[in-house]
Amino acid sequence: MLSFETISLDTLLTLEADHLDALPFGVVGFSPQGLVEIYNATESQLAGLQRETVLGTHYFSVTAQCMNNFMVAQRFEDEAEIDAIIDYVLTLRMRPTPVRLRLLKAPEIDRRYILIQR
């Protein structure tokens, strides 16, 4: 089973959309410019946002403004490589919700990922 803690960046890149949708945690994949390219069904359901309205938007300035800070968004700018799990509290569009975030970025891969475990 693919778990929040162990799924690799390479695996995320190769999973078909239906497999990404079946994961028990949120998956957001975005370009180096921050534009959302992947937004799985789990995240759509748990966040209460339609995938169609999120795809193509700037993740940190439109969809997840509560992550537009030094702890999340800035790390994708500053660090060449990331595989980190952090405890976080989502606050936008909902009551404060404790989550675990997994930040994934590799220098040779354009797409970056945030996994969200509620």
Buried (B, 14 or more C-beta within 10 A) or exposed (E): EBEBEEBEBEEBBEBEEEEBBEBEBBBBBBBEEBEBBBBBBBBBEBBEBEBEEBEEBBBBEBBBBBBBEEEBBEBBEEEEEBEEEEEBEBEEEEEEBEBBBBBBBBEEBEBBBBBBBB
